[in-house]
Amino acid sequence: MKLVVDCRYTRIGRHDGISRYTAGIVTALAKRHPVTMLISDKRQLTMLPDLPWQLISAPTSWREPFVARQVNALNPDIVFTPMQTMGTFGRRYKLVSTLHDLIYFAHPTPPRNLPWAIRLLWRLYHLAWWPERMLLNRADAVATVSQTTRDLMLRHRLTKREIAVVHNAADHRPAVHRTQPATRDLVYMGSFMPYKNVETLASALQHLPGYRLHLMSRPAEADQARLAALAPEGALVFHNGATDDAYDALLAAAFALVTASRDEGFGIPLVEAMAHGTPIVVSDIPIFREIGGEAAVYFPSDSVGEAAAAIRSLEDPDLWQRRSRLAGVQAARFDWDSSADVLLDLLERVAGARAETPTPPN
């Protein structure tokens, strides 16, 4: 089986969610089977494992609908892409695409870093389900990162293809045994889009004297001013973007990681915190139940008082210790090697069906 992985969504300099998923999966897959990577910029190679690669057009290029004509030259049996938008016209190989979440159908505001034209198309795309169905049904099978998203896909009948859960994960860490820290430092890692509901966390600090909330990402000036007005003076620490090392060091010493998000596709920061043995206090939504399990402390996403109470519950040293221990156990469920095993099984089954089930014309 000649396997090609689409790595063109890898960021340059620092991973985002899709980029980290790509690098984690392709690294683990390559331990199990020969892989050729597709890239669109040689600088992406600094963020990827040392594997054979092929340079093709970018996924934002006008050539994307016809990118299969470039990929055909590699004569792959199967291609795995970490997105669902890879062009398929003229392809002569099997394709497994990925849908990470359905967040933007409920919250259609596009990421601010996209060009205006793509932001417009983004909004139009998420006004109806049929474009998503069309894209997913052009693949031979579909991967998604959580059972929660798979259930939503089935509920909305988004594809006739097989859907496999290939969990997102965090980099492996050896088991740690933490004791409750003397300080009350909380960590939030994520964007400041409305559905992230960071306002509830900032407001909860009014009920948490002595606590500080470290906001790791870079907010817009308006977001920073709004959040600062909700919290006691000095209770918010804006890091405006932190290195991986600085983030790891803060997680390893934190009292808890917190998030009040109303919706998520996965929640890598939860796994990262748990891998450090750091308890997590999170909003009670289905995806966080899937990720946090018995390790997390939950609260209703829009209840400031209950968020503060959930955080304060960890002031009990025995409870904090128990949550820390459970966090390490829960984090071990999300592992790139396990995810690669599931994905490779899917790829081999789909590629093996090639002779019996020709790829439908596009």
N, C-alpha and C positions, 0 to 999 in steps of 0.2 A: 504494500500500500504506500503510494507516494503521497505524503501529507504536507500541505502548505497551510501556514497560519498567517492570517492578515494582521500585521503589527503596525499598520499605518496610523492607528489612533494613539500610538505612544507619544507622550509629550516630550519636549526637549528641555532638559535641565531638571525637571521635577514632575513626578507622577501626579495625575489626578486619578479619579476612581477607575475609569475605563482603562487608562494607561497602566495602572498598577495591576488590574485584573489581567490584562494582556501579558505583561511581563511575568507575572506569577504563573499563569497557565502554561505559557510556552516554555518556561524554564522547567517546569515539572513534566510536561509532555515529552520534552527532549531526552529525559532520563529513561523513557520507556520506548521511544520510537524515533527514527530519524525525522527531522523537521526542517523545512525551508521556510524562512520568514519573508513576508512581503513588507517593504518599507517604502516611504515616499520621500524621505530625507535622511541622508547618511548620518546626521547628528543623532537620529533616534537610536543608533547602534550603541551609544554610550549608556542607554537605559535598558538594554536588552542583553540576553546571554550571547555568547560567542557561538553562533550557528550560521549555516549557509543562508544567504539572503538574496533577494532580487529587488531592484529599485523599479517602482512603477509610479503611476500618477497618484496624486493625493486624493483622499476621499472627498474633499471639497471641490475637486476639479470638475469642469464641465464634462470631462471624459468619463466620470464615474458610472453613468448608466451602462457604458460599454467596456468597463474595465476587464470584464471576463475575456475579451479578445487578447489583452496583454497576459492574463493569467494562463490562458490556454497554451501559450508558448512553453510553459513549464511542464506541460502534460501531467498535471496532478490527477490522482484518483479522487481526492477529496480536499476541500478547503474548509477551514474553520475560521470564522470571523467573529470578533467580540461585539459586533454591532449587527443590526438587522438591515442596514441600508446599503450593503455592498451591491453594486450593479451586477445583473445576471444575464443581460441580453447576449446571446451567442455562446453561453458557457457550455463546455464539454466535460464537465466534472461534477461530482456530487458536492453539495454545499450544506454546511451546518451553520446557521446564523444564531445570534444571541439577542434576546430581549431582556434587559436588566430590570426594568420596572415600568409601571404605567403612571408614574407620578404626574407627568405633564399633561395627561388628559384631565386630571382633577385640578392641577395648578399650572396653567398654560404659559406662565411667564418664562421666557427663554433665558438662559444664562447671559449675563451682561457682556461676556467677552466675545460673543459671536458677532460677525459683521451684520449690518442692518438688514441686508437682503436675506441672509439665512435666518435671522430672527423673525422676519415676516413669514417666510416659508414654514418655520417652526410652528408659529401660531396657527397658520392655516392647516397644517398637517394634523394638529391635535384637536381640530374641531369635530372630527368624525372618526369612527372606527375603521371604515373601509380601507384607507391607505395602509394602516398597520396590517390588516388581514392580507392585503395584496402582497406586501413585502414578505411576510412570514410564509405565505403559501408558495412563494417562489423558491424557497429553500427545500431541502429534502428532509430536514429535521431541525428542531429548534432547541437551544439551551437557554436556561434562565438561572439566576443566581440564588433563588430561594423557593421554598415550597409555597410561601405566601403569594409570590408573583405568579407561580404556576397555577394556583387556584384561581386567581383573578383572570388569567388568560383563558382558562376553561370556562369560567362564568360568562365571559364576554365572547366566547366562541371565536377566538382570534386566529386560530389555525387548525387545519385538518392534519397537520404533521405531528409526529411524536414530539413530546416536550420532555426533556431531561433536566433535572436539577443539578447544575454544576456549581456548587457553592462558591461564593466569594470567600476570601480567606485573608489572613495577615501573615507576615513573615514568621517563621517558626522561632519560638523562644523556649529555652529550657524552663522547667517548672521553677517557680520562685515561691518563697515563703516570707510574706510581709507581716509586719506588725503595724498596728494603727499609728499613723503619724501624729505628732503633737500639733502640727499646723492644720488648718482647715482650708486647704487649697482645692478648689473644684476646677475641672477642665471641661471646656466645650471645644470640640473640633467640628467645623462645618461652615457652611455658608450662612448668609443672613437673609436669604429669601423668605418671603412671608410665611410659607408653610413650615419653615424651621422653628418658628415661634420662640425665638431667643428672648423675646420680651418677657415671657413668663419666668424664665430663669433670672433675668435681671431684677424683676419685681420681687421674686422670692427672697432676694438678699435683704430686703427690708425686714424680714423675719429671721434673719440668720446673722446676728452680730458676731463679728470676728471671722467670718468667712470671706474668702476672695474667689472670684470667678475669673479664670484665665481664658480669654477668647483668642484662639490660636490663629484664625484666618484673618485676612485683611478686610475690614468692612468699608463701605463707602462712608464719606464724612457725615452724611445725613443719618445713616444707621448708627454710627458711633455716637453722635450727639443725642439721638433718641434713646438709646440704651443707657447712656450715662445719666440721663435725666430720671430714669426709672429706679436706679440703684443708689444706695448710700454712697457718699463721696469716698473714693479710694477703694471701693469694693470690686470694681471691674479693672482687670489688667488686660489692656489691648496689646497683643504681641505683633499684630499687623503682618502675620506670616512668620512662621518659625521653621528652622531647619529640622530635618528628621531627628537629628541627635538631640536638639533642644526639646522637641516634642516628646521623645522617648524619656528623657531625663525627668521632665515634669510629670509625665504619666506614672513613672516608677515611684515618685514620691507623693503623689496626690492622695487626697482623702477620698475622692470619687470622681468619676467622669459622669457628666450630666447632659441630658438633652431632653427637650420638651417638644420635639418634632411631631407634627400632626400626621405625617406621612413619610415613608422612606422606601427605597428600593432594597436596601440591605442594612448598612450601618457598620462599615469597617471600623470606625473609632471604638465601637463597643467591643469588638473582638480584640483590637489592639490594647485597650485598657485591661480587659480580662486576662490577656496573656501576661500582663505585668502583675497580676494578682490584685489589681485595683478594682474595687467595687464599682458597679454602675447603677445610677439612679435615672430612670428613663420613663418617658411617657408610655402609657398602656395602649399600644397599638399592636396589631397582629404580627408585623415583622419583628418588632422588638421582643415579643413573646417567643418567637421562633429562635432568635439569636441569643437572648439573655436567659431563657429558661428559668430554672430555679435560682440562678445566681443573682438576678437583677432585683432591684426594688422599683416598684412601679407606682405611677400616680396619673390621674387624669390630666391630659395634656394642657388644658386651659385653666387648671386650678392652681393659683399661686400658693394658697395656703397649704394644699395637700402636697405640692412639690416641696415646699419648705419642710413640712412634717416628714416626708419620706427621706430627705437628706439628714434631718436631725436624728432619725431613727438609728443611723449608723454611728451616733456618738456612743452607743453602748459598745464597749470594746469587744465583748464576746460576739455580738451580732456582726460587727465589722469584720472580725476574724473569720467568722463562718462565711460571710459573703465573699471575702477575699479568696478563701479556699475553693469555694464553689466556682468562682470566676475562672480560676486556672483550669479546672476540669471542663467547664463549658467551652472555653476558648479552644481547647484541644479538638473539639468537634469540627472546627473549620480549618482545614489543612490543605495546602496546594496539592500535595501528593494524593490525598483522597479524591480531591476534585478532578485531578488529571486521570485517575483510574476510571472514574465515571465517564469522563469525556472520551477517553480512548476507546472504551467499550462501545459507546455510541458511534464514534467515527468508524470503527471496524465493522460494526453491523451495517451501517449505512453504505459504506464503500463496498462491502461484500455483496450487497443487493444490486450492484450496478448492472450486472449482466442480465438479471431477471427483470429489472424495472428501469428502463431507459429514462434519462432525465427528460421531463416534458419540455416541449419548445416554449420559449419566452417571446 
